[in-house]
């Protein structure tokens, strides 16, 4: 291959420093699969619709000095307006990664099973959200945008049934 030809194609293989990952950042987060029983005893799941119109569960960053379980309760209060909840146990964790300019963000989210108590219709979405809604369980499973969360929802339902929650 001639040098001239090589110069024409090497631009496809050289990456500028700006596009390279400069740092790897770990972000621990926590959230909850929140459920309630409807008037007929059926299970309903609370989902929020994020800024990109994807249905998901309330979750957020674990703050300094806070446990994952405390974060879950705080985030449910902030994102859904539910202050009266009971954390029933840990369901699992999910991992995902995304790029933020020159950083690779590795996010690990601890997921808990949470029962909503009191006035569960008094939900309020935060300004950045596009929606918040109680779904019948299988409708929630259809609406959820993240496969890993969907798998944990199935695990949550199994536990709700087995323990008659």
Secondary structure as GFF3:
##gff-version 3
##sequence-region A 1 165
A	DSSP	alpha_helix	3	10	.	.	.	ID=ss1
A	DSSP	three_ten_helix	17	19	.	.	.	ID=ss2
A	DSSP	beta_strand	23	37	.	.	.	ID=ss3
A	DSSP	beta_strand	43	49	.	.	.	ID=ss4
A	DSSP	beta_strand	55	56	.	.	.	ID=ss5
A	DSSP	beta_strand	59	61	.	.	.	ID=ss6
A	DSSP	alpha_helix	68	80	.	.	.	ID=ss7
A	DSSP	beta_strand	85	100	.	.	.	ID=ss8
A	DSSP	beta_strand	103	116	.	.	.	ID=ss9
A	DSSP	beta_strand	131	136	.	.	.	ID=ss10
A	DSSP	alpha_helix	137	143	.	.	.	ID=ss11
A	DSSP	alpha_helix	147	162	.	.	.	ID=ss12
###
